[in-house]
Amino acid sequence: MLEISGLSKIFGGLTAVGDFSMTVGKGEFVGVIGPNGAGKTTLMNLITGYLPPSSGDIRFEGTSLVGLAPYQISHRGIGRTFQVVRPFSEMSVEDNVMTGALFSGQRAATLAKAREAAELPMELTGLTAKRHVMAGALTLGEKKKLELARALATSPRLLLLDEVMGGVNRGEVDELMLVLQRIHAAGVTIVMIEHLVEVIIALSMRVVVLNFGRKLYEGSPDEVVEHPDVIESYLGRPLDVEAA
């Protein structure tokens, strides 16, 4: 479904992403982890057209995305969430989700159609009972769910998640994990960037590890948590090794 080959992004003399390649198959749930500054969000912005690559190619269902605007990429079937949620605070939950349907690649022709298209995203994210609540009155965890619902309303075949667990408490993390499992079970392919490694390990079928903008390792969740290079990238080398 998604094929990234030789992707690089250079800001001045800094290589934020360097010669990165990966593939995502239909129906997968792929996790992307790495220390702060590893290039994870830059990678997300490259895939979704918010940044142009310095080199390399990104292909979705066989067609290159390079040079397309974010809305064009969304219309082709890629949805995303952002680290910082920005709902329309003075609009209801339902109206927020409807905006996703109204501006998607399969744009609803009428408000009635948009309202119909908002039903499943609200159901999957557990927001149906909050449909008439103003978005500004939601908790952070609920706003994260709303961000997911609005992205789902664009009818994505591939959903990219950028730190969807950021800032929420343990109970909300557990709720969001269940939401993501429901979304994946509904047939949406997911690529998830997340700083909570235990969440990635629990949800992902495959994990890609970034460090200093380059792929450090790729494998199953069990392989990743046991790999010495991955452990070192997060925890550093033991003091006796550094001293040697």
N, C-alpha and C positions, 0 to 999 in steps of 0.2 A: 504493500500500500504506500509506504513512505520509503524513499531511498535517498540518503544523503551521501555524497561522495566528494572527498577532498575539500571539505568546507573550511574556509578560513575567514577570519575577520580581524583586521589590524587597525588599531587606533593610533596614529602616529607611529611610534616605535614599539607599541605594546601589542602583542598578539593575544587577543582575548579568546579566540578559538583558532586552533591550528590543525590543519589537515585532518579534519574529523570526518569519519564515515560511520554510518549505521543504517540498518534497515528495520522497518516495523511491518509485520505482517497483519493482515486483516484479522481482527478478533483478539489481538494481543493486548496485554497490559504491561507496558515497559516502564520501569523506573529509571530515573537519572539522578545520581547523587554525586556529591563532591564537596570539598571544603568551601568556605566562603571565598568568593573571587575565582572560582574554578571555571567560570564561563557558562554556567547553566542558563541563566536568564538571557544572556547574549545569544545562545543557541536557540532559545525559544523565539526571540525577536527576529532572528534570521529566518526561521521556518515560516513565520507568519507575516513577513514582509515589512516589519517595523524598522529593520536595518537591512541594507544591501550587503551581500557578501563581498569580500575582497577577491575571493576565488572559490571555485568549486561549484557544485550543482545540488539542487534540492528538487526531487521529483515526487509528485503525488499522483498515484494511479497512472504512472507512465508519462506524465506531462510536467515539464519544468515549471517551477514557481518563481524562478529568479526574474526580477524585474516587475513582478505583479505588485499592486497595492494591497494593503491588508484587507480591504473590503472584497477585492477580487478573490483573494485566497479563501476568505470566509465563504464566499459564494460557491467555491469549488468543493466545499465540504469539510473544511478544517475550522473547528471552534477552539477558543482558548479562554482561560481565566487569567487574572492578573494578581500579583502579590497584594496590592492595595485595592480593596474593593471600593467602587464608586457607584453605588446605586443612585437612582433618582429619588432622593429622600422624600420629596413632597408627593410622590406617586405611590399607589398601592403596590403590594407585591405582584398582584396579577398584571397590573399595567406595566410594571417593570419587565416582567417576562414576555408580555405581548410585544414590547419593542424589539426583542430578539427576533420574533416571528415576522414582524413588519419589515425588518431590514435584512432578512436572510436571503440566501440565494433562491429559496423557494418562497418568495415574499407572499404573505397572505394578502389577498386582494381587498379584503374588507376587515373592519374591526371585529366583526363576528367570527371570521375565519381565524384571525389572530388570537382571539379569546379561546377558540377551539384548540389551536395549536399550542397554547400555553398549558393545557390541562395535563398532558403527560409529563412535561418537565416539572411541574409543581408536585405531581404525584410521586415521581421518582426521588425528588429531593425532600419530600415530607413537608411541603409548604402549603398544601391545599387548604388546611384549616386557617392559614394566615393570609389568605388571598386578599382580604380587604384591609389588612393592616398597612399603615404607611411604612415604607421601607426604612425611614429614618428612626422608627421606633423599635427596630429589630436588634437583637443582640449581635455581637460580632459573628458568632457561629451561624446564626440565621442569615446574616448578610453574606457569608461565604456560600451558604446553600443557594441563596438568591443569585449570586454570581454564576453558580453552576447551572441553575435553572435557565437563566437568561442565555447562557452559552448553548445549552441544549435546545432552546427554542429556535436556534439558527439551523437546526437539523444536521448537525455534523456527523460525518462518518468517522472522523478522527478528532478526538478531543485532547487538547494540550493543557495541562494543569500546572500552574506556576505557584508553588508554595501555598497550596490551598489550606494547609493546616496552620499557617503562620498566625501566631497571636491568640489562638483559641485554647481553652482549658482542656483537661484530660477527658472529661465527659463529652465535650463537643468533638474532640478528635475521634472518639469511638463512634459517635453518631455520623460524622462525615465519612468514616471508613465504610459504614454500612451503606450510605448513600452511593459511594463510588462503586461498591460491589453491585448494587442494583443497576446503576448506569451501565456498567460493563456487561452484566447479564442481559441487558436489553439490546445488546448488539453493537455498542459503541466501542471502537478501538481507542485505547487511552495511552498517552505518554505523560508521565507524571514526574515533575521535578519537586523534590521535597527534602527539607533538612532533617526531618525526623526519620532516621534510617529504619527504625523498627516498623514504621508505617509502610515504607517501600518494601521491606522484606516480607511483610504480611500480605501485601496486595499484589505484588508484581510477579509475573511469570519469568521475567528476565530483567537484569539490572545492568546499566551502563554507568561506569565510574569515570568522571571527569576530574582532571587535576591540571591546573595551569593551562586550561584551554584545550587540553589534548586527552584523548581516550586513554585512561590508565588500565582499565580492565573491563571485560564484559563477560557475564556468565549468569548462572542461576543464583537466586538469593543465597542459598547455602554456600555456594562457591565464593561469592563476593565477600561475605562476612568473615570467611576464613583465610582470604588471600593476604599474604604478608604486605604486599605493596599498598593494598587498600587500607589495612590497619595503620601502616606508617603514615599515609597521607592524612589520616584523621588525628592520629595520636602522636606522631613524631617518632623518631628513633629512640631506643633506650639510651640512657645516659652513658652506659659503659661503651656502647657502639660509637656514640658521638665523641667520647673521649679518646677512643682508639683511633 
